[in-house]
């Protein structure tokens, strides 16, 4: 099974990375616009944002599936 990013794991990774880079640990989108990042740092943050959005979408999909399952079990259509 392939490793799947989770929001808690990504949060820890981002916090660690920001500290290691000597950057403020603020929202990644804000970091791109507020700080002067090096090209490698900017590339890392852009990729991180893509991973975060994918994890967020998976989380929302899982919540939606759970709600649908509950709906069907409780006599919904």
C-alpha positions as CSV (number, residue, x, y, z in Angstrom):
1,X,0.0,0.0,0.0
2,X,1.3,3.4,-0.9
3,X,1.8,6.1,1.7
4,X,-1.1,8.5,1.8
5,X,-0.7,12.0,3.2
6,X,-3.0,12.9,6.1
7,X,-3.8,16.4,7.4
8,X,-2.1,15.7,10.8
9,X,1.0,14.2,9.1
10,X,1.2,17.1,6.7
11,X,0.8,19.6,9.5
12,X,3.8,18.1,11.4
13,X,5.9,18.0,8.2
14,X,5.1,21.6,7.4
15,X,5.9,22.8,10.9
16,X,9.2,20.9,10.9
17,X,10.1,22.2,7.5
18,X,9.4,25.8,8.3
19,X,11.5,25.6,11.5
20,X,14.3,23.9,9.6
21,X,14.2,26.6,7.0
22,X,14.1,29.4,9.5
23,X,10.7,30.6,8.3
24,X,7.6,31.7,10.1
25,X,5.1,28.9,10.3
26,X,2.2,30.6,8.7
27,X,-0.4,29.5,6.1
28,X,1.5,28.1,3.1
29,X,-0.3,30.4,0.6
30,X,0.6,33.4,2.8
31,X,4.2,32.2,3.1
32,X,4.6,32.2,-0.7
33,X,3.3,35.8,-0.9
34,X,4.8,37.2,2.3
35,X,8.3,35.9,2.5
36,X,11.1,36.0,0.0
37,X,11.6,32.3,-0.6
38,X,14.4,30.8,-2.5
39,X,13.5,28.9,-5.7
40,X,13.8,25.5,-4.0
41,X,11.8,26.7,-1.0
42,X,9.1,28.1,-3.3
43,X,8.9,24.8,-5.2
44,X,8.7,22.8,-2.0
45,X,5.8,25.0,-0.7
46,X,3.9,24.7,-4.1
47,X,4.2,20.9,-4.0
48,X,3.2,20.9,-0.4
49,X,0.1,22.9,-1.2
50,X,-0.8,20.4,-3.9
51,X,-0.4,17.5,-1.4
52,X,-2.4,19.3,1.2
53,X,-5.3,20.0,-1.2
54,X,-5.3,16.3,-2.3
55,X,-5.4,15.2,1.4
56,X,-8.2,17.7,2.1
57,X,-10.2,16.4,-0.8
58,X,-9.7,12.8,0.3
59,X,-10.9,13.8,3.8
60,X,-14.0,15.5,2.5
61,X,-14.7,12.5,0.2
62,X,-14.4,10.1,3.2
63,X,-16.7,12.3,5.3
64,X,-19.2,12.4,2.4
65,X,-19.1,8.6,2.0
66,X,-19.6,8.1,5.8
67,X,-22.6,10.5,5.7
68,X,-24.1,8.6,2.7
69,X,-23.6,5.3,4.5
70,X,-25.3,6.6,7.6
71,X,-28.1,8.0,5.5
72,X,-28.8,4.7,3.8
73,X,-28.7,2.8,7.1
74,X,-31.2,5.1,8.7
75,X,-33.8,4.7,6.0
76,X,-32.9,7.5,3.7
77,X,-33.2,7.2,0.0
